[in-house]
Amino acid sequence: MALTKLEKRIRIKRRIRKSINGTEQRPRLSVFRSNRQMYAQMIDDVTGKTLLSASSLKNEGAQKVNKIEQAKLIGAEIAEKAINAGINACVFDRNGFLYHGRVQALAEAAREKGLKF
């Protein structure tokens, strides 16, 4: 039986999450991309709480640019929020998506703003 695209991504996601774990000092930066929007969250897996979040839905400038630029804006926003909250390092969770295109653009923008991972 052939797997659907979503089932393949979930299988990859589970394999990645076996080794990636976020703490309060070094939370997990989880990225999700839909066809239209981009979301990023800083998650403390020890307590199971989301510390910070950023999305293209809440960002006014992200609605007016293409998807790669949108991802860069979200990456910069989450990095600024993290640094203001005293978080300098994180663990990157690509959430089963390829490290390419929008996911890569978000990660590079976050690194440029000073977030280490």
C-alpha positions in Angstrom: 0.0 0.0 0.0 1.4 3.4 -1.0 1.7 6.1 1.5 0.2 9.5 0.9 2.3 12.7 1.0 1.1 13.6 4.5 1.8 10.1 5.8 5.3 10.2 4.5 5.9 13.6 6.2 4.5 12.3 9.5 6.8 9.3 9.4 9.8 11.5 8.8 8.7 13.8 11.5 8.5 11.0 14.1 12.0 9.8 13.1 13.4 13.3 13.6 11.6 13.9 16.9 13.2 10.8 18.4 16.5 12.7 18.7 15.4 16.3 18.9 14.3 17.6 22.3 13.8 21.2 23.6 14.5 22.5 27.1 13.8 25.9 28.7 17.3 27.1 28.0 17.5 25.7 24.5 13.9 25.2 23.2 12.9 23.5 20.0 12.1 25.8 17.1 9.3 24.0 15.3 8.4 25.2 11.7 5.2 24.4 9.9 4.3 25.5 6.4 1.0 25.3 4.7 0.3 26.2 1.1 -0.4 29.8 2.1 1.0 30.5 5.5 4.1 29.9 7.6 4.3 29.3 11.4 7.1 29.0 13.9 7.0 28.1 17.6 9.6 27.9 20.4 8.6 24.9 22.5 9.9 23.6 25.8 9.4 19.8 25.6 10.2 19.2 29.3 7.1 21.1 30.4 5.2 20.8 27.1 4.6 24.5 26.7 5.0 26.9 23.8 7.2 29.8 24.9 7.0 32.0 21.7 5.3 31.9 18.4 5.2 33.8 15.1 3.1 33.4 12.0 2.4 35.0 8.7 -1.3 35.3 9.7 -0.4 37.8 12.5 2.4 39.6 10.6 0.9 42.5 8.6 3.9 42.8 6.2 3.9 39.0 5.5 0.6 39.2 3.6 2.0 41.5 0.9 5.1 39.6 -0.2 5.9 36.3 -1.8 6.3 33.1 0.3 10.1 33.1 0.5 10.1 36.7 1.8 7.2 35.8 4.1 9.3 33.0 5.6 12.3 35.4 6.1 10.0 37.9 8.0 8.7 35.1 10.3 12.3 33.8 10.9 13.4 37.3 11.8 10.4 37.9 14.0 10.8 34.7 16.0 14.5 35.4 16.5 13.9 38.9 17.8 11.2 37.6 20.2 13.5 34.9 21.4 16.5 37.2 22.0 14.2 39.7 23.9 13.1 36.8 26.0 16.7 35.8 26.8 16.9 32.8 24.5 20.0 32.8 22.4 20.2 29.1 21.2 17.6 26.6 20.1 17.2 23.2 18.4 15.8 23.4 14.9 12.9 21.1 14.1 12.0 21.1 10.4 8.9 19.1 11.2 9.3 16.5 8.4 9.7 19.2 5.7 12.8 19.3 3.5 15.4 21.8 4.5 14.8 23.7 1.3 12.9 26.8 0.1 10.7 28.4 2.8 12.0 26.3 5.6 15.6 27.1 4.8 14.7 30.8 4.3 13.1 31.0 7.8 16.1 29.2 9.4 18.7 31.5 7.7 16.8 34.6 8.6 16.7 33.5 12.3 20.4 32.9 12.2 21.1 36.3 10.7 19.2 37.9 13.6 21.5 36.2 16.1 19.7 32.9 17.0 22.1 30.0 17.3 21.3 26.5 16.2 
